[in-house]
Amino acid sequence: MQNIFINSGKETEVLFDADFVLTDDNLFRIYGPMLPKGTVVMKSGEDNKNLRTVDFIVSQMLAKGVKRSGKVVAFGGGVVGDTLGFAASVYMRGVKWSFVPTSLLAMADSSIGGKTGVNVGFVKNAVGSFSMPDTYIETKYLRTLPSREYQSGMGEIVKTSLLNQDMYDFMQGEFDETEAIKRCVKIKSEIVNKDFMDSGARKALNMGHTVGHAIEMLTGLSHGQSVLIGLRLEMLMMRDYIEHDFFYEAQQYLSSYIKHRVSLRAEDVMRIASSDKKNGDGISVMYASRIGEVKEAVITQDEFLRLFKGAL
Ligand SMILES: NC(=O)c1ccc[n+]([C@@H]2O[C@H](COP(=O)([O-])OP(=O)(O)OC[C@H]3O[C@@H](n4cnc5c(N)ncnc54)[C@H](O)[C@@H]3O)[C@@H](O)[C@H]2O)c1
């Protein structure tokens, strides 16, 4: 079970008690004066979620004399969390870490479940590990989050709402950010507790991600917005297997959160989808056939191309 604290006010103590704190340069510009002296700063952005940054982090940990029993903390969004989490999980064969998520996406999704990893070339999260942090969510940090990033976080929240009828109904009312985060944390934790190593139930959380990751790589759109477009396109690809009324309702619901238009070549998306580590012989497309019911279709590259072209 993961230790998760929401608006507990404990994060300052955790940060100042740490042997090593990592943040990114954007956050450092805003929160530098509030962070412990010696906080290590990585460059922000998905492009820096890579092995070079892991090398940098590990070198800094060594230079600071962090021991295997040391306390290591990530202060940032999903990129800082995924990268520091991976570095911590391999540093001296694994050191415990904590996560103070600062983006909506990290609060509602990436700080839960202990997946860490970095990208290699075009392959997202090509190396990674399972390493559970203690998570300290403080929603006050959202007040400085740029709106583009807020919209990104909404993408994973909307995805989660397709997994649970109560959450879906809640999303039809006036949006309450703290309540939405609490609900996402609960839904994701329940799934992760059933399937920590991602071999069954947890796959549902990958809905929209096969196409979404390709969109993120090809267009540079934010993760959450790419996932939203991915969810919509994957449902269009699988529309023959989705309850008719739900299909139209979900398309409208997803569209209301999509803020960008993208132009995509099916061949490019297929190439990236084929290299996704989740995909073995075929390409995995996860889709909701109704609220709370996620199905997987494993299809060939030719089928993917045909269905994707039909969805565009
Ligand atoms: N491990 C998981 O289970 C999991 C799940 C979903 C997504 N992810 C990963 O998470 C990453 C995306 O995370 P993200 O959307 O948080 O991206 P991010 O970490 O790049 O943060 C987005 C931007 O917002 C800035 N930012 C963050 N918090 C801020 C704040 N409070 N005030 C001002 N600026 C702030 C960051 O500096 C960055 O520029 C992707 O790499 C994705 O693969 C991981």
The ligand as an SDF file (V2000), in Angstrom:
LIG
                    3D

 44 48  0  0  0  0  0  0  0  0999 V2000
    4.6520    7.3950  -13.6410 N   0  0  0  0  0  0  0  0  0  0  0  0
    3.4000    7.4060  -14.0240 C   0  0  0  0  0  0  0  0  0  0  0  0
    2.5720    6.6090  -13.5820 O   0  0  0  0  0  0  0  0  0  0  0  0
    2.9650    8.4260  -15.0370 C   0  0  0  0  0  0  0  0  0  0  0  0
    1.5950    8.5810  -15.3320 C   0  0  0  0  0  0  0  0  0  0  0  0
    1.2300    9.5760  -16.2300 C   0  0  0  0  0  0  0  0  0  0  0  0
    2.2020   10.3800  -16.8110 C   0  0  0  0  0  0  0  0  0  0  0  0
    3.5050   10.1840  -16.5040 N   0  0  0  0  0  0  0  0  0  0  0  0
    4.5440   11.0310  -17.0890 C   0  0  0  0  0  0  0  0  0  0  0  0
    4.4100   12.3320  -16.5490 O   0  0  0  0  0  0  0  0  0  0  0  0
    4.9990   13.2620  -17.4620 C   0  0  0  0  0  0  0  0  0  0  0  0
    4.0960   14.4520  -17.5930 C   0  0  0  0  0  0  0  0  0  0  0  0
    3.9620   15.0570  -16.3400 O   0  0  0  0  0  0  0  0  0  0  0  0
    3.5960   16.6010  -16.1990 P   0  0  0  0  0  0  0  0  0  0  0  0
    2.4370   16.9010  -17.0550 O   0  0  0  0  0  0  0  0  0  0  0  0
    3.5340   16.9410  -14.7680 O   0  0  0  0  0  0  0  0  0  0  0  0
    4.8410   17.2890  -16.9310 O   0  0  0  0  0  0  0  0  0  0  0  0
    6.0880   18.1380  -16.4170 P   0  0  0  0  0  0  0  0  0  0  0  0
    6.7250   17.5380  -15.2510 O   0  0  0  0  0  0  0  0  0  0  0  0
    6.9170   18.3910  -17.6300 O   0  0  0  0  0  0  0  0  0  0  0  0
    5.4200   19.4970  -15.9520 O   0  0  0  0  0  0  0  0  0  0  0  0
    4.8330   20.3170  -16.8990 C   0  0  0  0  0  0  0  0  0  0  0  0
    5.4210   21.7350  -16.8700 C   0  0  0  0  0  0  0  0  0  0  0  0
    4.8230   22.4240  -15.7820 O   0  0  0  0  0  0  0  0  0  0  0  0
    5.8270   22.9890  -14.9430 C   0  0  0  0  0  0  0  0  0  0  0  0
    5.2690   22.9430  -13.5920 N   0  0  0  0  0  0  0  0  0  0  0  0
    4.9780   21.8350  -12.8580 C   0  0  0  0  0  0  0  0  0  0  0  0
    4.3980   22.1970  -11.7110 N   0  0  0  0  0  0  0  0  0  0  0  0
    4.3390   23.5500  -11.7150 C   0  0  0  0  0  0  0  0  0  0  0  0
    3.8190   24.5050  -10.7970 C   0  0  0  0  0  0  0  0  0  0  0  0
    3.2200   24.1640   -9.6550 N   0  0  0  0  0  0  0  0  0  0  0  0
    3.9520   25.8330  -11.1100 N   0  0  0  0  0  0  0  0  0  0  0  0
    4.5480   26.2050  -12.2880 C   0  0  0  0  0  0  0  0  0  0  0  0
    5.0160   25.3460  -13.2070 N   0  0  0  0  0  0  0  0  0  0  0  0
    4.9180   24.0310  -12.9060 C   0  0  0  0  0  0  0  0  0  0  0  0
    7.0570   22.1490  -15.1750 C   0  0  0  0  0  0  0  0  0  0  0  0
    8.2340   22.8820  -14.9130 O   0  0  0  0  0  0  0  0  0  0  0  0
    6.9180   21.8080  -16.6550 C   0  0  0  0  0  0  0  0  0  0  0  0
    7.4150   22.8610  -17.4460 O   0  0  0  0  0  0  0  0  0  0  0  0
    5.2230   12.5070  -18.7580 C   0  0  0  0  0  0  0  0  0  0  0  0
    6.5920   12.2440  -18.9000 O   0  0  0  0  0  0  0  0  0  0  0  0
    4.4560   11.2160  -18.5630 C   0  0  0  0  0  0  0  0  0  0  0  0
    5.0180   10.1430  -19.2680 O   0  0  0  0  0  0  0  0  0  0  0  0
    3.9060    9.2370  -15.6260 C   0  0  0  0  0  0  0  0  0  0  0  0
  1  2  1  0
  2  3  2  0
  2  4  1  0
  4  5  1  0
  4 44  2  0
  5  6  2  0
  6  7  1  0
  7  8  2  0
  8  9  1  0
  8 44  1  0
  9 10  1  0
  9 42  1  0
 10 11  1  0
 11 12  1  0
 11 40  1  0
 12 13  1  0
 13 14  1  0
 14 15  2  0
 14 16  1  0
 14 17  1  0
 17 18  1  0
 18 19  2  0
 18 20  1  0
 18 21  1  0
 21 22  1  0
 22 23  1  0
 23 24  1  0
 23 38  1  0
 24 25  1  0
 25 26  1  0
 25 36  1  0
 26 27  1  0
 26 35  1  0
 27 28  2  0
 28 29  1  0
 29 30  1  0
 29 35  2  0
 30 31  1  0
 30 32  2  0
 32 33  1  0
 33 34  2  0
 34 35  1  0
 36 37  1  0
 36 38  1  0
 38 39  1  0
 40 41  1  0
 40 42  1  0
 42 43  1  0
M  CHG  2   8   1  16  -1
M  END
$$$$
